[in-house]
Amino acid sequence: MTTPHVTSEVGPLRTVLLHRPGGELKRLTPRNNDQLLFDAIPWVDRAEQEHDAFAAVLREQGVEVLLLDELLSEALRDPRARTAALHSGVDERRLGAEVADTLCSYLSSMDEKTLTGVLVSGMTFEELPAAEGQSLVRRMHQPHDFAIDPLPNLLFTRDSSVWIDDRVAVTSLAMPARIRESALTDLVYAYHPRFAQSARAYGAHSAPVEGGDVLLLAPGVVAVGVGERTTPAGAESLARSLFADDLAHTVLAVPITQTRASMHLDTVCTMVDHDAVLMYPAIRDHLTAYVLRPAGEGIKVSGPEPFLRASAEAMELDRLRVVDTGLDPVTAEREQWEDGNNTLAVSPGTLVAYERNVETNARLEDAGIEVLRISGSELGSGRGGPRCMSSPIVRDPLY
Ligand SMILES: NC(=[NH2+])NCCC[C@H](N)C(=O)O
């Protein structure tokens, strides 16, 4: 077991956090999928198989795969974690005092594994334990309304925590459907014995920052997408805290279009080698970056400058190679939507990608990159690829 440490996007991956999807995906219906940020209703068994295959590819590469629900169950052995879990899961504003009380004592009686299942998959009103007396809340809610919301996007472990150097930042997620994911991830890092020694980055800030927007371009150089999820205030407070902890010397705040297709920076740009990115051609020449550097107690902001130039300069490279997918605009748009750009490097020049993005993968191979293909027909229905579905905990340093 190695100590958590991540200073790049591509250093040999040793330990990664995934979440094997399950019951929470079974909660998705055509009525709630938009709100729960899924574009289709996944075939759950197949999604699980696809996810197992993803984990198997990583293990074959020598990567230790940690599963969030297992860590959470183990963390819940600590009574403080249990209390915090109940606090985050039971919302008295929604349930009223009486149902909230009943639910709390019901959850308190559960073993760790069952409790984890409920925290992740949620609970409907009809699944609540029976109670004496009359409750208006129970009578007026529909049986399938959620008393505890399910967390189908927990699958995308990238977004709720980011290791930067030897510290973990538990992020502040922007969308209501995902806010509670941070609370669960926080329990793991606060109470699981494996992480007892870990220090935090970013602290208890509340301005939204999502891990899909954070790219560790090189040791000390962090790019942060600012768009639908991470806000300017989020990028600024992350930069401030990284500078204060001496975790970065440059932060690039990168404006991205506020659309579903480009919800995070990693939907349009990921690193594939220590000096190379895979980028969506439509934005390649337009992407810009504000350059943030520490200045005394404050921050100096310059730019915006072209993203590629600003990145190369901060990374001390002559230039950043771009894998030019060279696709016609329609194919590029289709493959970008299907997470063609959302690759996970397992070492410099070797990555995991969805097999369906045939053209992008072929171009990567032309550029000398090894592509380990996985199937993602069901996993992709939540709009996330291999990078979104993984949170690296240990990567070997690059140099
Ligand atoms: N890092 C990422 N690109 N994550 C993708 C998250 C997808 C998820 N359904 C959401 O909308 O939040």
The ligand as an SDF file (V2000), in Angstrom:
LIG
                    3D

 12 11  0  0  0  0  0  0  0  0999 V2000
  -15.8570   14.5210  -15.0260 N   0  0  0  0  0  0  0  0  0  0  0  0
  -16.9270   14.3720  -15.7330 C   0  0  0  0  0  0  0  0  0  0  0  0
  -16.9390   14.7720  -16.9950 N   0  0  0  0  0  0  0  0  0  0  0  0
  -18.0050   13.8340  -15.1590 N   0  0  0  0  0  0  0  0  0  0  0  0
  -19.1990   13.5570  -15.8360 C   0  0  0  0  0  0  0  0  0  0  0  0
  -20.3690   13.6640  -14.9310 C   0  0  0  0  0  0  0  0  0  0  0  0
  -21.6530   13.2720  -15.5810 C   0  0  0  0  0  0  0  0  0  0  0  0
  -22.8430   13.4400  -14.6890 C   0  0  0  0  0  0  0  0  0  0  0  0
  -24.0000   12.8120  -15.2070 N   0  0  0  0  0  0  0  0  0  0  0  0
  -23.1320   14.9070  -14.4320 C   0  0  0  0  0  0  0  0  0  0  0  0
  -23.8650   15.4680  -15.1760 O   0  0  0  0  0  0  0  0  0  0  0  0
  -22.6710   15.5010  -13.5040 O   0  0  0  0  0  0  0  0  0  0  0  0
  1  2  1  0
  2  3  2  0
  2  4  1  0
  4  5  1  0
  5  6  1  0
  6  7  1  0
  7  8  1  0
  8  9  1  0
  8 10  1  0
 10 11  2  0
 10 12  1  0
M  CHG  1   3   1
M  END
$$$$
